[in-house]
């Protein structure tokens, strides 16, 4: 009984998370994040490197 309730709650959380990630409102943010590795800011971009 308890395992069924926990499984149902986890399934609902998974579906809600999936819907949140694939929301059209988040597309621009994900596009920016996907392009981050392609942008080179030059050798002095990292200030923590000696």
C-alpha positions as CSV (number, residue, x, y, z in Angstrom):
1,X,0.0,0.0,0.0
2,X,2.7,2.5,1.0
3,X,4.9,1.6,-1.9
4,X,2.0,2.2,-4.3
5,X,1.4,5.7,-2.9
6,X,5.1,6.5,-3.1
7,X,5.3,5.2,-6.6
8,X,2.3,7.4,-7.6
9,X,3.8,10.5,-6.0
10,X,7.1,9.9,-7.8
11,X,5.3,9.4,-11.1
12,X,3.4,12.7,-10.6
13,X,6.6,14.5,-9.7
14,X,8.3,13.1,-12.8
15,X,5.5,14.2,-15.1
16,X,5.4,17.7,-13.5
17,X,9.2,18.0,-13.9
18,X,9.1,16.8,-17.5
19,X,6.3,19.4,-18.3
20,X,8.3,22.2,-16.6
21,X,11.5,21.4,-18.5
22,X,9.7,21.1,-21.9
23,X,7.7,24.3,-21.3
24,X,8.0,26.7,-24.3
25,X,8.7,29.6,-21.8
26,X,12.0,27.9,-20.9
27,X,13.2,27.4,-24.5
28,X,15.2,30.6,-24.6
29,X,17.0,29.8,-21.4
30,X,18.0,26.4,-22.6
31,X,19.1,27.8,-26.0
32,X,21.5,30.2,-24.2
33,X,22.8,27.4,-22.0
34,X,23.4,25.2,-25.0
35,X,25.5,27.9,-26.7
36,X,27.6,28.7,-23.6
37,X,30.4,26.2,-24.5
38,X,30.7,27.6,-28.0
39,X,31.5,31.2,-26.8
40,X,35.2,31.9,-26.3
41,X,35.8,35.0,-24.2
42,X,39.6,34.9,-24.7
43,X,42.5,33.9,-22.5
44,X,41.7,36.5,-19.7
45,X,38.1,35.3,-19.3
46,X,38.8,33.4,-16.1
47,X,40.1,35.6,-13.4
48,X,41.0,32.8,-11.0
49,X,43.7,31.4,-13.3
50,X,47.2,32.7,-12.2
